[in-house]
């Protein structure tokens, strides 16, 4: 392998690795958003259940 071939192979490997890193970062952002959405849903559900329990105790 000569220097030019090595350079081409290096650049291709770096480009592929950087693309994979970018994909991972985008997926992480999606996961963070999903976790936040699920957290809000759990909080809302918890509030509804607490309200229902309080109403049942009041009757």
One Martini backbone bead per residue (centre of mass of N, CA, C, O) as a GRO file, in nm:
protein
   59
    1UNK     BB    1   0.096   0.038   0.024
    2UNK     BB    2   0.055   0.352  -0.038
    3UNK     BB    3   0.010   0.673   0.056
    4UNK     BB    4  -0.248   0.726  -0.108
    5UNK     BB    5  -0.408   0.480  -0.014
    6UNK     BB    6  -0.393   0.543   0.285
    7UNK     BB    7  -0.537   0.817   0.271
    8UNK     BB    8  -0.803   0.716   0.154
    9UNK     BB    9  -0.868   0.511   0.375
   10UNK     BB   10  -0.865   0.712   0.606
   11UNK     BB   11  -1.089   0.906   0.504
   12UNK     BB   12  -1.313   0.694   0.484
   13UNK     BB   13  -1.307   0.605   0.781
   14UNK     BB   14  -1.363   0.884   0.902
   15UNK     BB   15  -1.632   0.939   0.760
   16UNK     BB   16  -1.779   0.693   0.874
   17UNK     BB   17  -1.737   0.756   1.174
   18UNK     BB   18  -1.874   1.037   1.172
   19UNK     BB   19  -2.149   0.935   1.076
   20UNK     BB   20  -2.198   0.749   1.318
   21UNK     BB   21  -2.183   0.971   1.530
   22UNK     BB   22  -2.415   1.141   1.423
   23UNK     BB   23  -2.628   0.923   1.452
   24UNK     BB   24  -2.597   0.886   1.759
   25UNK     BB   25  -2.674   1.177   1.834
   26UNK     BB   26  -2.958   1.173   1.711
   27UNK     BB   27  -3.062   0.933   1.876
   28UNK     BB   28  -3.018   1.061   2.151
   29UNK     BB   29  -3.218   1.293   2.111
   30UNK     BB   30  -3.463   1.109   2.077
   31UNK     BB   31  -3.443   0.969   2.351
   32UNK     BB   32  -3.464   1.221   2.527
   33UNK     BB   33  -3.743   1.301   2.428
   34UNK     BB   34  -3.888   1.038   2.504
   35UNK     BB   35  -3.828   1.049   2.807
   36UNK     BB   36  -3.973   1.316   2.854
   37UNK     BB   37  -4.252   1.222   2.758
   38UNK     BB   38  -4.282   0.989   2.958
   39UNK     BB   39  -4.253   1.157   3.214
   40UNK     BB   40  -4.507   1.327   3.166
   41UNK     BB   41  -4.706   1.092   3.158
   42UNK     BB   42  -4.649   0.983   3.441
   43UNK     BB   43  -4.722   1.240   3.592
   44UNK     BB   44  -5.013   1.261   3.492
   45UNK     BB   45  -5.107   0.985   3.590
   46UNK     BB   46  -5.042   1.030   3.887
   47UNK     BB   47  -5.237   1.268   3.927
   48UNK     BB   48  -5.495   1.115   3.853
   49UNK     BB   49  -5.474   0.897   4.071
   50UNK     BB   50  -5.462   1.084   4.316
   51UNK     BB   51  -5.736   1.215   4.261
   52UNK     BB   52  -5.905   0.958   4.269
   53UNK     BB   53  -5.832   0.873   4.556
   54UNK     BB   54  -5.934   1.130   4.694
   55UNK     BB   55  -6.228   1.101   4.596
   56UNK     BB   56  -6.282   0.821   4.726
   57UNK     BB   57  -6.227   0.916   5.022
   58UNK     BB   58  -6.456   1.146   5.023
   59UNK     BB   59  -6.712   0.939   4.991
   0.00000   0.00000   0.00000
